[in-house]
Structure formats: C-alpha cells, structure tokens
Amino acid sequence: RPPPLLGLKKLFIKLSSNLLVTSLLYTMFQNSATPCVSFVTKIFFVINYLTNRIKIIIIIYMKIIIKLLILIILIISPNATIADEDTELRDYQGIELPSGSLIPVISLQDFSTLTHDVGSKVEFICSSDLYLNEINIIPKNTKFYGYISKIHEPIVGTHAAMRIKIVKAEFTDGYEIPFKAYIYSPNGNLIGGGMTEPAKYIQKMSKRQGYAKSVGYVPGPTRKMGEHVEIAAGADLLIVLETPVYITHTVTN
C-alpha cells in the first residue's frame, strides 16, 4: 500500500506553476517514510499556489476586458466618423426666422374654392433666395407643402374665400423642417372674400343752390352673387410665418 502522502506529492507537483514551489514540494515529499509534514508548512504552500492561480485568473480577465474595450471602440469609431462628416455638410448654428417673415413663392398648381375642398393638398416653390444675417437660410426652389384649411362659399354680396396653411418646407437636398405659416392676404390671410358689385344703380336727382338740377347714380340696396376664387399655377404669392422657425440646416453647394 503506497504511503498516503505520495498522492499529495504528485498533485502539488502537477498543479504548481511556480518552479521554486515545485522544487520545494518535491524535496519535502521525496522521502516517503516521512511520517508527517508540518501542517503550517502545507498551508503555506497551498496559499502560495492559490495566490499564483488568482494572479493568472486576474491577468486572463484583464486581457478579456481590454479586448472588449478595443472591440467597442472599433464599433463606435465609424459612427463618430459619419457624424463628423455630416457636421461638415450642415451648418448646425441655429438661426431663428421670426414670426411675420415673408417668403416669396410660386404656386405649382391650379386650385380654387369650386374645384377643391377643405384638406386638399397644395404645393409651392420658393422663387428667390431668402437671406438673414448674410446667410441663405431659405434657398431658391425650396418646396413648401400645405393644404386648404378653410373655405367660405360665395354668397350674395361677398365672393368666396379660402385659407391656405403651410406645414412643411423641403430644401433642395431633401432635408425637411416643419412650418406653421399661411399664404399671406391682407384680409386676415383669407384669399378672396371681397365685396361684390352692386346688383344695380339707382338714378338720383340732386340740386345745388343756385345751379340747375343734375342727375346722378348711386349703388342700389342689393349686390351681385359672389364668385369663386381661383389661384392659377405660376401665381406669385407670399408665405407669412405665424410662429418663429428655428432653422439648423443650410444647403451647401
């Protein structure tokens, strides 16, 4: 029957990565007849072995963490590069276009109170560059999209009227921004809505002191039926901003 310490001798020699510890263990167990090894000595060698193993584990995990960090950096770097390039193409210094600003546009289609309903979509295109602080913030050919938000049918004495609301602008490079504006009209931004001509004129005699009588004509009490209002394609119009627009994009050539 082999001595009980012989198995421990092989185990410690196999597991220890420290050559000095291995040499000491081998020397200690070389004599199989040794009845017993000091308990304190065995504890010392076990602690030494565990310490070495812990160091190896720490080194392994540190290498894994470093590799993961390098992988994360490689994944993030392309996105950062794209963001930098995008910043170079666009001017992110915001410019506020105040409410009440007027933008010259041309209608891209025919529309009227007779052929269109509330909600019908309409399009316009900017007819000239709009500069603010020497920056072209609304370039020519920028498209504006809107819809008919209100229609007043023609009645006796008043022509038809409609209101066009603008909700979006699209720059020539495809970039879009929301807008809150209307097609300008001095009549509360209602296109049309004027009074009709009198239905007839009434003859009226007038007399001035010392002069002969004269005949004049005055509008009668009734007026003609109102007519529908129409905007033709190519008509020059103005967009008026209802609220300020903060523009963070400019088109670069």
LINLINHU-V385184 format. One record per helix or strand of 2 or more residues. SS is the DSSP state (H for helix, E for strand). FROM is the first residue (numbers start at 0). LEN is the number of residues. Records with the same first field share a line. If there is no record, write none. Layout:
SS=FROM-LEN, FROM-LEN
This chain:
H=4-11, 18-11, 38-51
E=94-3, 101-6, 110-2, 120-6, 129-3, 134-4, 142-10, 154-2, 160-10, 175-8, 190-2, 200-7, 212-7, 229-2, 235-6, 244-3
